[in-house]
Amino acid sequence: MNRPRSSNGDEADRPNLNNLNANIRDKTPRSTAPTNNDNTTTTVVASNSNKIPYGQYQIDIYFQALTAGKKPVTTTDPDKLEQQAREAMSPQGFNYVFGGAGEQATMHANRLAFRQWKVIPRMLRDTLPRNLSVKLFGKTYDSPILMAPIGVQSAYHPDAETGVAKACAALNVPFIYSTASSTPLEEIVAALEDTGGPSPPSPETEEPAPPAPADDPATAASASASAEGKDPGPARPPTSSASTLVPDPKPSRWFQLYWPVDDDITASLLSRARVAGCEVLVVTLDTFTMGWRPLDLDTGFLPFAVGEGNAVGFSDSVFRQKFSDKFSTGENEAQVEDNIIAASRYWAGEVFSGHAHKWEDLATLRKLWGDRPIVLKGVLSVEDAVLAARSGVDGIIVSNHGGRQLDGAVPSLEMLPEIVDAVGDRLTVMFDSGIRTGVDVLKALALGAKAVLVGRPVIYGLGIAGTEGAKHVLASLLADVDQSMGLLGVQTVGELNRSMLRKISYGGDVKTSL
């Protein structure tokens, strides 16, 4: 039977998997012959006018194997991906991304929590064309998946953050820049623009900036530097309202902050993030000090101590000036590059100081970031979620840092429903920790999350095959979400709800895939 076409899901809106930034607008069914010069999966579009967007990648994988003898650059089995990454990556690099805190009890609990929720599929329901889009902070995103902020990506593959950012840009997945990046923020932005990636917002689209408060640390730092004839660093860009954001076909940039002790440095980092076009600020709350991680302790692997993962700080003009002021002697002006170890200690003392900020300090971030959305990552208790709502932030991410910080902490998924019930009408609640499959994504969304962050699997793909590996893992996860939505009997993300789940606890269901 002929079914009506949807403006959200017709063939014209199906991403081309060779370059998913370009949504091809012609309506003609087509078939693309396989190529032999790369490992990119070729797109095949069938004549069905209701063709599934992301789920098409599954057909493309089969097509490549059957017609060109090509297999995916990484396994599509989430349980085997970890082992494939272990064999491909350096031991220290693999241990750093894989390892959890303590005996990894929380890391395992994250997976077990997912396995104890089972989906209840419905039959004889129209599920085509499917629409994976979600709205966050007034902006429409193509899917509910975001790339979690992960630092030190040079430890996993030379493509590092730039490679993962390109993979995300190809799939319209928001990339969240980490303060612990091994690549400067501006360098990643330039690489994306050179390859046709997203560009920062045009000045014409910004609203006039409000006058900076007299005690604004960014203004004070800039004025002080100018008075001394020094480079004041990036100018603070104008402020725009989150409510004015409109759907954008280009993938978004968010910025994750490891919150420095020094407000001047914080102001400079946030200024740079705004100039780079970052729309949302994600403040990580649970990593003001390092967790107890035996895999790294046993090998003595701490990249930040030797300068790796410090690129955002080392490239910051305010941090560099403060380092010079602190370590210069006589006529010898200290530069970060002259003493990487001292600079690393100074930077770590700012972002991993051991001193947690307080709730009232969020007012400073609001002043520095303006009225763009602020999201708190690392919330696990209902009490903290309520405090977040009272503090005036826009969203929270229910997360235990993938089990990497506090061993024995409650699994993130266990707390998600309670937190959604408490503050879901006041805050945008998102989820992180333990996502491995498309059904995992659907479970988190059905329990009330508006979007999910994925981390380790994409980094395993990066470690195995660089940019193409990261893109393949992301494309596979999106295809899994799409196909599983159909099998569940769901056409849009908004239809997902708790009635589609049943919590079942029994002794045999203890297998975990990490």
C-alpha positions as CSV (number, residue, x, y, z in Angstrom):
1,M,0.0,0.0,0.0
2,N,1.2,3.5,-0.7
3,R,2.0,5.5,2.3
4,P,2.3,9.3,2.6
5,R,5.7,10.8,2.4
6,S,6.9,12.9,5.3
7,S,8.8,16.2,4.9
8,N,11.1,15.0,7.7
9,G,12.0,11.6,6.2
10,D,11.7,11.4,2.4
11,E,14.6,10.3,0.3
12,A,15.9,13.8,-0.1
13,D,16.6,14.0,3.6
14,R,18.5,10.7,3.7
15,P,22.2,11.4,4.4
16,N,24.7,10.3,1.8
17,L,27.1,8.1,3.8
18,N,30.2,9.2,1.8
19,N,29.6,12.8,2.9
20,L,26.7,13.0,5.3
21,N,27.0,16.7,5.5
22,A,25.5,17.0,2.0
23,N,21.8,16.1,1.9
24,I,21.2,15.4,-1.7
25,R,18.0,17.1,-2.9
26,D,17.1,15.3,-6.1
27,K,14.3,12.7,-5.8
28,T,15.6,10.3,-8.4
29,P,16.3,6.7,-7.2
30,R,19.9,5.8,-7.8
31,S,22.6,3.2,-7.3
32,T,26.2,4.1,-6.7
33,A,28.8,1.6,-8.0
34,P,31.5,0.5,-5.5
35,T,34.8,2.2,-5.6
36,N,38.2,0.5,-5.1
37,N,40.3,3.4,-3.9
38,D,39.2,3.6,-0.3
39,N,37.4,1.8,2.5
40,T,34.4,4.1,2.6
41,T,31.1,2.3,2.4
42,T,29.3,3.2,-0.8
43,T,25.7,4.5,-0.6
44,V,23.0,2.7,-2.4
45,V,19.5,4.2,-2.6
46,A,16.6,1.9,-3.4
47,S,13.5,3.0,-5.3
48,N,11.4,2.9,-2.1
49,S,10.4,6.6,-1.6
50,N,10.2,6.0,2.2
51,K,13.8,4.8,2.4
52,I,15.2,4.8,6.0
53,P,17.9,7.5,6.6
54,Y,20.6,6.1,8.9
55,G,19.5,2.5,8.6
56,Q,20.6,2.5,4.9
57,Y,24.1,2.0,6.2
58,Q,23.3,-1.6,7.0
59,I,22.4,-2.2,3.4
60,D,25.5,-0.4,2.2
61,I,27.7,-2.7,4.3
62,Y,26.2,-5.8,2.7
63,F,26.4,-4.2,-0.7
64,Q,30.1,-3.5,-0.4
65,A,30.8,-7.0,0.8
66,L,28.8,-8.7,-2.0
67,T,29.9,-6.5,-4.9
68,A,33.4,-5.4,-4.0
69,G,34.5,-7.9,-1.4
70,K,35.0,-5.1,1.1
71,K,34.4,-5.6,4.8
72,P,33.9,-2.8,7.4
73,V,37.0,-1.0,8.7
74,T,36.1,-2.2,12.2
75,T,33.8,-4.9,13.5
76,T,30.1,-4.1,13.9
77,D,29.9,-6.3,17.0
78,P,30.0,-4.0,20.1
79,D,31.3,-6.9,22.2
80,K,34.2,-7.5,19.8
81,L,35.1,-3.9,19.1
82,E,36.9,-3.6,22.4
83,Q,39.1,-6.6,21.7
84,Q,39.9,-5.3,18.2
85,A,40.9,-2.0,19.7
86,R,43.1,-3.7,22.3
87,E,45.0,-5.5,19.5
88,A,45.4,-2.4,17.3
89,M,46.3,0.3,19.9
90,S,49.3,0.8,22.1
91,P,48.9,-0.8,25.5
92,Q,49.0,2.5,27.3
93,G,46.6,4.2,25.0
94,F,44.1,1.4,25.1
95,N,44.3,1.1,28.9
96,Y,43.7,4.8,29.3
97,V,40.4,4.9,27.4
98,F,39.3,1.4,28.5
99,G,40.2,1.6,32.2
100,G,37.8,2.4,35.0
101,A,38.3,3.4,38.5
102,G,39.1,0.8,41.2
103,E,38.0,-2.7,40.4
104,Q,35.8,-1.3,37.6
105,A,32.6,-2.2,39.5
106,T,30.8,1.0,38.4
107,M,31.9,0.5,34.8
108,H,30.5,-3.1,34.8
109,A,27.4,-1.8,36.6
110,N,26.7,0.7,33.8
111,R,26.4,-2.2,31.4
112,L,24.4,-4.5,33.7
113,A,21.9,-1.6,34.3
114,F,21.1,-1.6,30.6
115,R,20.7,-5.3,30.4
116,Q,18.1,-5.3,33.2
117,W,15.8,-3.1,31.1
118,K,14.1,-5.0,28.3
119,V,12.1,-3.4,25.4
120,I,8.6,-4.4,24.6
121,P,8.1,-4.2,20.8
122,R,4.8,-3.4,19.2
123,M,3.6,-4.9,15.9
124,L,1.5,-3.7,12.9
125,R,2.5,-0.1,13.3
126,D,3.7,2.2,10.5
127,T,7.3,3.0,11.2
128,L,8.3,4.6,7.8
129,P,9.7,7.1,7.2
130,R,11.4,7.3,10.6
131,N,12.6,10.5,12.1
132,L,15.5,10.4,14.6
133,S,15.6,14.2,15.1
134,V,15.4,15.8,18.6
135,K,15.2,19.4,19.8
136,L,17.7,20.6,22.4
137,F,17.8,24.2,23.6
138,G,15.7,25.4,20.8
139,K,17.7,23.8,18.0
140,T,16.8,20.7,16.0
141,Y,19.5,18.0,15.7
142,D,19.4,15.1,13.2
143,S,19.7,12.4,15.9
144,P,19.8,12.1,19.7
145,I,23.5,11.1,19.7
146,L,26.3,13.5,20.7
147,M,30.0,12.8,20.8
148,A,31.1,12.7,24.4
149,P,34.1,15.0,25.3
150,I,37.1,12.8,25.5
151,G,40.6,14.2,26.0
152,V,44.1,13.2,24.9
153,Q,42.9,11.6,21.7
154,S,46.5,11.7,20.3
155,A,47.2,8.8,22.7
156,Y,44.8,6.7,20.6
157,H,45.7,7.6,17.0
158,P,47.6,10.3,15.2
159,D,44.3,11.6,13.7
160,A,43.3,12.6,17.3
161,E,40.6,15.1,17.9
162,T,40.6,16.4,14.4
163,G,39.8,12.9,13.1
164,V,36.9,12.4,15.4
165,A,35.6,15.9,14.7
166,K,35.6,15.2,11.0
167,A,33.8,11.9,11.6
168,C,31.1,13.8,13.5
169,A,30.9,16.5,10.9
170,A,30.3,13.8,8.2
171,L,27.4,12.4,10.2
172,N,25.9,15.7,11.6
173,V,26.7,14.5,15.1
174,P,27.6,17.3,17.5
175,F,31.3,17.2,18.6
176,I,32.0,18.3,22.1
177,Y,35.5,19.7,22.4
178,S,37.3,18.7,25.5
179,T,39.4,21.0,27.7
180,A,41.9,18.1,27.8
181,S,42.3,18.0,24.0
182,S,45.7,17.2,22.5
183,T,44.9,19.6,19.6
184,P,44.2,23.3,20.0
185,L,40.6,24.3,19.6
186,E,41.3,26.7,16.7
187,E,43.3,24.0,14.8
188,I,40.4,21.6,14.9
189,V,38.0,24.4,13.6
190,A,40.4,25.3,10.8
191,A,40.7,21.6,9.7
192,L,36.9,21.3,9.6
193,E,36.6,24.5,7.6
194,D,39.3,23.4,5.1
195,T,37.3,20.2,4.4
196,G,34.0,21.8,4.1
197,G,32.9,21.3,7.6
198,P,30.8,23.6,9.7
199,S,31.7,27.2,10.1
200,P,31.3,29.4,13.1
201,P,28.2,31.6,13.1
202,S,28.3,34.6,10.9
203,P,28.6,37.9,12.8
204,E,25.5,39.0,11.1
205,T,23.5,36.4,12.9
206,E,24.7,37.4,16.4
207,E,22.8,39.8,18.6
208,P,24.7,42.8,20.0
209,A,26.8,42.0,23.0
210,P,25.6,43.3,26.3
211,P,28.1,45.6,28.2
212,A,30.6,43.5,30.2
213,P,30.2,43.9,33.9
214,A,32.9,46.0,35.5
215,D,34.2,43.0,37.5
216,D,34.1,40.7,34.5
217,P,37.4,38.7,34.7
218,A,37.6,38.5,30.9
219,T,37.4,42.3,30.6
220,A,39.8,42.8,33.4
221,A,42.4,40.4,32.0
222,S,42.1,42.0,28.5
223,A,42.4,45.5,29.9
224,S,45.4,44.6,32.0
225,A,47.2,42.9,29.1
226,S,46.5,45.9,26.8
227,A,47.9,48.3,29.3
228,E,51.1,46.4,29.4
229,G,51.3,46.1,25.6
230,K,50.7,42.4,25.7
231,D,48.3,40.3,23.5
232,P,45.0,40.2,25.4
233,G,44.0,37.1,23.6
234,P,40.7,36.5,21.8
235,A,38.0,39.2,22.1
236,R,34.8,38.2,23.8
237,P,32.2,37.6,21.1
238,P,28.7,38.8,21.3
239,T,26.0,37.0,23.0
240,S,23.1,35.3,21.3
241,S,19.9,33.9,22.8
242,A,19.4,30.1,22.9
243,S,15.7,30.8,22.1
244,T,16.6,32.2,18.7
245,L,18.4,29.1,17.5
246,V,16.9,27.5,14.4
247,P,17.4,24.2,12.7
248,D,20.8,24.1,11.0
249,P,21.9,21.4,8.6
250,K,25.5,21.7,9.8
251,P,26.7,19.8,12.8
252,S,27.0,21.8,16.0
253,R,30.0,22.4,18.2
254,W,29.8,22.3,22.0
255,F,32.6,23.0,24.5
256,Q,33.4,20.9,27.6
257,L,35.0,22.8,30.5
258,Y,37.3,21.4,33.1
259,W,36.8,24.4,35.3
260,P,40.0,26.2,36.1
261,V,40.6,27.8,39.5
262,D,41.6,31.1,38.0
263,D,38.6,33.1,36.6
264,D,40.8,34.9,34.1
265,I,41.8,31.6,32.5
266,T,38.2,30.4,32.6
267,A,37.1,33.6,30.9
268,S,39.7,33.2,28.2
269,L,38.8,29.6,27.5
270,L,35.1,30.4,27.2
271,S,35.9,33.4,25.0
272,R,37.8,31.2,22.6
273,A,35.0,28.6,22.6
274,R,32.5,31.3,21.6
275,V,34.7,32.6,18.8
276,A,35.0,29.0,17.6
277,G,31.2,28.8,17.3
278,C,30.5,26.5,20.3
279,E,26.8,26.8,21.1
280,V,26.5,24.9,24.4
281,L,28.9,24.8,27.4
282,V,29.2,21.4,29.1
283,V,30.8,21.8,32.6
284,T,32.2,18.5,33.9
285,L,31.7,18.4,37.7
286,D,33.2,15.0,38.7
287,T,36.8,15.4,37.6
288,F,38.3,18.2,39.7
289,T,40.8,15.5,40.7
290,M,41.8,12.2,39.1
291,G,40.1,8.9,40.1
292,W,42.0,5.9,41.3
293,R,42.8,4.1,38.0
294,P,44.9,1.0,38.4
295,L,45.6,0.4,34.7
296,D,47.2,3.8,34.4
297,L,48.9,3.7,37.8
298,D,50.6,0.3,37.2
299,T,52.2,1.7,34.0
300,G,52.8,5.2,35.2
301,F,50.8,6.6,32.3
302,L,49.6,10.2,33.0
303,P,49.8,12.1,29.8
304,F,48.9,15.5,31.3
305,A,52.1,15.4,33.4
306,V,54.3,15.5,30.2
307,G,52.2,18.0,28.2
308,E,49.9,15.6,26.2
309,G,46.3,16.6,26.5
310,N,47.2,20.2,27.5
311,A,46.9,21.8,24.1
312,V,43.9,24.0,25.0
313,G,45.7,25.4,28.0
314,F,49.1,25.7,26.4
315,S,47.6,27.6,23.4
316,D,45.7,30.0,25.7
317,S,47.1,33.6,25.8
318,V,46.0,34.3,29.3
319,F,47.4,31.0,30.7
320,R,50.7,31.6,28.8
321,Q,51.0,35.1,30.2
322,K,50.4,34.0,33.8
323,F,52.9,31.1,33.3
324,S,55.5,33.6,32.1
325,D,54.8,36.0,35.0
326,K,55.2,33.2,37.5
327,F,58.3,31.5,36.1
328,S,60.3,34.3,34.4
329,T,63.6,35.3,36.1
330,G,65.4,38.5,35.4
331,E,65.6,39.1,31.6
332,N,64.7,35.4,30.9
333,E,61.1,35.4,30.0
334,A,59.6,31.9,30.6
335,Q,57.8,30.3,27.8
336,V,55.6,27.2,28.0
337,E,57.7,25.4,25.4
338,D,60.9,25.9,27.4
339,N,59.6,24.0,30.4
340,I,56.8,21.6,29.5
341,I,56.9,19.8,32.9
342,A,56.5,23.0,34.9
343,A,53.8,24.2,32.5
344,S,52.0,20.9,32.8
345,R,52.0,21.1,36.6
346,Y,50.7,24.6,36.5
347,W,47.9,23.7,34.1
348,A,47.0,20.6,36.0
349,G,46.9,22.8,39.2
350,E,44.2,24.8,37.5
351,V,41.9,22.1,36.0
352,F,42.6,19.2,38.3
353,S,43.3,21.2,41.5
354,G,41.5,18.9,43.9
355,H,39.2,21.8,44.9
356,A,35.7,21.5,43.7
357,H,33.8,24.6,42.8
358,K,30.6,25.5,44.6
359,W,27.1,26.0,43.4
360,E,27.2,29.7,43.9
361,D,30.2,29.8,41.5
362,L,27.9,29.0,38.6
363,A,27.0,32.7,38.6
364,T,30.5,33.4,37.3
365,L,30.1,31.0,34.4
366,R,26.7,32.5,33.5
367,K,28.3,35.9,33.4
368,L,31.1,34.7,31.2
369,W,29.1,32.5,28.9
370,G,26.1,34.8,28.5
371,D,22.7,33.4,27.8
372,R,23.8,30.5,25.7
373,P,23.0,27.1,27.2
374,I,25.0,25.7,30.2
375,V,24.9,22.0,30.9
376,L,26.3,20.3,34.0
377,K,27.8,16.9,33.4
378,G,28.3,14.3,36.2
379,V,24.9,14.7,38.1
380,L,23.8,11.4,39.7
381,S,21.7,12.4,42.7
382,V,18.2,13.8,42.6
383,E,19.2,16.4,45.2
384,D,22.0,17.8,42.9
385,A,19.6,17.8,40.0
386,V,17.2,20.0,41.9
387,L,20.1,22.3,42.9
388,A,21.0,22.5,39.2
389,A,17.5,23.5,38.3
390,R,17.6,26.2,41.0
391,S,21.0,27.5,39.9
392,G,19.6,28.6,36.5
393,V,21.5,26.2,34.2
394,D,19.8,24.9,31.2
395,G,20.5,21.2,31.4
396,I,22.3,18.3,33.1
397,I,24.0,15.1,31.9
398,V,23.3,12.1,34.2
399,S,26.7,10.5,34.2
400,N,29.3,8.7,36.3
401,H,32.1,9.4,33.8
402,G,31.8,6.0,32.4
403,G,33.0,4.5,35.7
404,R,36.3,6.2,35.5
405,Q,36.2,8.4,38.6
406,L,34.4,6.9,41.6
407,D,34.3,3.2,41.8
408,G,31.2,1.8,43.5
409,A,29.1,4.7,42.3
410,V,25.5,4.0,41.2
411,P,25.0,3.2,37.5
412,S,23.9,6.3,35.6
413,L,20.9,4.5,34.1
414,E,19.6,3.5,37.5
415,M,19.3,7.2,38.5
416,L,18.0,8.5,35.2
417,P,14.2,7.9,35.8
418,E,14.2,9.5,39.2
419,I,16.1,12.6,38.0
420,V,13.8,13.0,35.0
421,D,10.8,12.8,37.3
422,A,12.3,15.4,39.6
423,V,13.5,18.0,37.1
424,G,12.6,16.9,33.6
425,D,10.0,19.7,33.3
426,R,12.6,22.3,34.2
427,L,15.9,21.1,32.7
428,T,17.0,19.3,29.5
429,V,18.1,15.9,30.9
430,M,20.7,14.0,28.9
431,F,22.5,10.8,29.5
432,D,26.1,9.4,29.5
433,S,27.9,6.2,30.6
434,G,27.6,2.8,29.2
435,I,26.0,3.3,25.7
436,R,27.2,0.6,23.3
437,T,24.2,-0.3,21.1
438,G,21.3,1.3,19.3
439,V,18.9,-0.3,21.7
440,D,20.9,1.2,24.6
441,V,20.2,4.6,23.1
442,L,16.5,3.8,22.8
443,K,16.3,2.6,26.4
444,A,17.9,5.8,27.7
445,L,15.5,7.9,25.6
446,A,12.5,5.9,26.8
447,L,13.5,6.5,30.4
448,G,13.4,10.3,29.7
449,A,16.8,11.4,28.4
450,K,16.5,13.9,25.6
451,A,19.8,12.9,24.1
452,V,22.8,10.6,24.8
453,L,26.5,10.9,24.7
454,V,28.7,8.1,23.3
455,G,32.4,7.8,24.1
456,R,34.5,4.7,24.3
457,P,33.1,2.9,21.2
458,V,34.0,5.8,18.9
459,I,37.5,6.1,20.4
460,Y,38.0,2.3,19.8
461,G,37.1,3.0,16.2
462,L,39.6,5.8,16.1
463,G,42.3,3.6,17.6
464,I,41.6,0.9,15.0
465,A,41.3,2.9,11.8
466,G,41.6,6.6,12.5
467,T,39.0,9.0,11.2
468,E,37.3,6.3,9.0
469,G,37.1,3.9,12.0
470,A,35.5,6.6,14.2
471,K,33.0,7.5,11.4
472,H,32.1,3.8,10.8
473,V,31.4,3.2,14.5
474,L,29.2,6.3,14.7
475,A,27.4,5.4,11.4
476,S,26.8,1.9,12.7
477,L,25.4,3.1,15.9
478,L,23.0,5.5,14.1
479,A,21.9,2.7,11.8
480,D,21.3,0.4,14.8
481,V,19.2,3.1,16.4
482,D,17.2,3.6,13.2
483,Q,16.6,-0.1,12.5
484,S,15.8,-0.9,16.2
485,M,13.3,1.9,16.3
486,G,11.5,0.3,13.5
487,L,11.6,-3.2,15.1
488,L,10.3,-1.6,18.3
489,G,7.4,-0.2,16.4
490,V,8.4,3.4,16.7
491,Q,8.5,6.1,14.0
492,T,9.8,9.1,15.9
493,V,12.0,9.6,19.0
494,G,9.2,11.5,20.7
495,E,7.1,8.2,20.8
496,L,9.6,6.5,23.1
497,N,8.3,6.2,26.7
498,R,8.6,3.9,29.8
499,S,5.6,1.8,28.8
500,M,7.9,0.3,26.2
501,L,10.3,-1.1,28.8
502,R,10.2,-3.7,31.5
503,K,12.8,-4.0,34.3
504,I,13.8,-7.7,34.8
505,S,16.4,-8.9,37.2
506,Y,17.5,-12.5,37.2
507,G,20.8,-14.2,37.9
508,G,21.5,-15.4,34.3
509,D,21.6,-11.9,32.9
510,V,25.0,-10.9,34.0
511,K,27.0,-10.7,30.8
512,T,28.4,-7.3,30.1
513,S,29.9,-5.8,27.0
514,L,32.4,-3.1,27.8
